[in-house]
Amino acid sequence: MTKSDLIAALAAKENLTDKQATETINLIFAGFTDAMKKGGRIEIRGFGSFSVKKYGAYTGRNPKTGKKTEVGAKKLPFFKVGKELKARVK
């Protein structure tokens, strides 16, 4: 399912215009993004949780040249599947 599919499904189910559904979905995604930027965690019961994982700096290797290179510390989004979603997919 793509973002467009999600917008179309919301518009059809809740009898909204495409513009209203798009604004709603964008508002939800913006809320998720803002919470994660602040280091917060998002938990949706029965679905899963989103958090930010911090990775330290390390020495990597350029696969093309074989030369060692320093990779800086970074923060990346992480999703952990909830038990109910796991069970439903099985």
C-alpha positions as CSV (number, residue, x, y, z in Angstrom):
1,M,0.0,0.0,0.0
2,T,1.3,3.4,-0.9
3,K,0.6,6.8,0.6
4,S,-1.8,7.5,-2.3
5,D,-3.6,4.2,-1.6
6,L,-3.9,5.1,2.0
7,I,-5.3,8.6,1.1
8,A,-7.9,7.0,-1.3
9,A,-9.0,4.4,1.3
10,L,-9.4,7.1,4.0
11,A,-11.4,9.4,1.6
12,A,-13.7,6.5,0.6
13,K,-14.3,5.2,4.1
14,E,-14.9,8.5,5.8
15,N,-16.6,10.3,2.8
16,L,-13.9,12.9,2.6
17,T,-12.5,14.8,-0.3
18,D,-9.1,13.8,-1.6
19,K,-7.7,17.1,-0.3
20,Q,-9.1,16.5,3.2
21,A,-7.8,13.0,3.3
22,T,-4.4,14.1,2.1
23,E,-4.2,16.8,4.8
24,T,-5.2,14.3,7.4
25,I,-2.5,11.8,6.4
26,N,0.1,14.5,6.1
27,L,-0.8,15.8,9.6
28,I,-0.4,12.3,11.0
29,F,3.0,11.7,9.3
30,A,4.2,15.2,10.4
31,G,3.3,14.4,14.0
32,F,5.2,11.1,13.8
33,T,8.2,12.9,12.3
34,D,8.2,15.7,14.9
35,A,8.0,13.2,17.8
36,M,10.9,11.1,16.4
37,K,13.0,14.2,15.8
38,K,12.6,15.1,19.5
39,G,13.8,11.5,20.4
40,G,10.3,10.3,21.3
41,R,8.7,7.0,20.7
42,I,5.5,6.3,18.9
43,E,3.5,3.2,20.0
44,I,0.4,2.0,18.1
45,R,-1.1,-0.9,20.2
46,G,-1.6,-4.0,18.1
47,F,0.6,-2.7,15.3
48,G,4.0,-1.8,16.5
49,S,6.3,1.0,17.7
50,F,8.6,3.5,16.1
51,S,11.7,4.8,17.7
52,V,15.0,6.4,16.9
53,K,18.2,4.2,17.2
54,K,21.6,5.9,17.7
55,Y,24.6,4.4,15.9
56,G,28.1,5.4,16.9
57,A,30.9,6.3,14.5
58,Y,33.0,3.5,12.9
59,T,35.6,2.8,10.4
60,G,34.1,1.5,7.2
61,R,35.5,0.4,3.8
62,N,34.8,1.7,0.4
63,P,33.7,-1.5,-1.6
64,K,34.9,0.0,-4.9
65,T,38.4,1.1,-3.9
66,G,38.9,-1.0,-0.7
67,K,40.1,2.2,1.1
68,K,39.2,2.7,4.7
69,T,36.9,5.6,5.5
70,E,35.4,7.1,8.7
71,V,31.6,6.9,9.0
72,G,30.1,9.4,11.4
73,A,27.6,8.8,14.1
74,K,23.9,8.8,13.0
75,K,20.4,8.4,14.1
76,L,17.9,6.3,12.1
77,P,14.2,5.4,12.5
78,F,13.5,1.9,13.7
79,F,10.2,-0.1,13.7
80,K,9.4,-2.9,16.0
81,V,6.4,-5.1,15.0
82,G,3.7,-5.6,17.6
83,K,2.6,-9.1,18.7
84,E,-0.9,-8.8,17.3
85,L,0.4,-7.7,13.9
86,K,2.8,-10.6,13.9
87,A,0.1,-13.1,14.7
88,R,-2.3,-11.7,12.0
89,V,0.3,-11.9,9.3
90,K,1.2,-15.5,10.1
